[in-house]
Amino acid sequence: MEIQHIYFADYEALPSKAQLVGYTYALKQRRFLKELKTVWIDLTENKEILFGQLSKRNQAKLRRAEKERLKVIVQEKPNDAELLEFQKYYNQFARSKNIYTCNYFHYKTMQLLREQGGLTLTKIITEQEKTLCYRLYIVDGKTAMSLYVATAQHNQNNEHNRQAINYANRYLWWRNILYFKNQGYDIYDVGGLTDVPSIQEFKQSFGGQIVNVYSGYISYSVISNLVLKIRDFRFYKVRKGS
C-alpha cells in the first residue's frame, strides 16, 4: 500500500497512486483532519523587530548567553551517525520527562525527510563540546517547523546547572530564527501549542501570532481505512497503558 505524506499543504494535494495520505500542518481544513493551534513567527521582519517581540525575560537570557563561549552547529543534511546520536540524546531526555520517545519509525522518517532536503538539525555546545540542547526541524524552503527539542537536563552527570541550560535553549532558538531568516525562509513554526500552560507561555514568549493548522490522515481505499482503524486502536491501547 502506497502512503504519501504532505507537510504545510496550502491546497488539496492530489494523492496520485497513494491509498493513504498524511497531512501535517495543512493550512486548509479538510474532512478527517484535526484542527491544531501553533505560533508563526514572521521571518520577513528585520532582526530588531524580531528581537523586540521577545519577552523581556528572553531578551535578558539571550544577553546572558552571548557572554558564554557557546557554539551553535547547524546540520542541513545530518548523516546517519548524527541522527542516531540525536535519537539517543532525545530518548534519554524523553524518558526523564515521561514523554514519547523517538522510535525506529521516527528515525526512518527523519532519514526520508533528509533525503528530500526537508530536515535541519541544530545543536548548541560548550567550549568543552558538551551538548546542551538539540533542535530538529522539518523544512521546505519557506517554513521551518520545530519537530523535536531536547536539553541536557536528563544528564545527571552534566556539570552545567539548570539555569545555564535554560538560557542556552533560548539562545539556540533565537539563533535558529536568525539562521532561517538569513536563508530566506518566511515562517518559523514553533511546532504547535499544547494544553500545558507553561509550555504555551514559553512558546509564545518568542513573539509571533497564533494560527490554526490541520493534521491527520485521509484514506482513499478500504484497505487504507482498515490500516487507520488498526493504528487508532493501537494508539488508544498505548495511551490507556494496556
Buried (B, 14 or more C-beta within 10 A) or exposed (E): EEEBBBBBBEEEBEBEEBBBBBBBBBBEEEEEBEEBEBBBBBBEBEEEEBBEBBBEEBBEBBEBBEEBEBEBBBBEEBEEEBBEBBBEBBBBBBEBEEEEEBEEEBBEBBBEBBEEEBBBBBBBBBEEEEBBBBBBBBBBEEBBBBBBBBBBBBBEEBEBEEEBBBBBBBBBBBBBBBBBBEBEBBBBBBBBBEEEEEEBEBBBBBBBEEBEBBBBBBBBEEEBBEBBEEEEEEEEEEEEEE
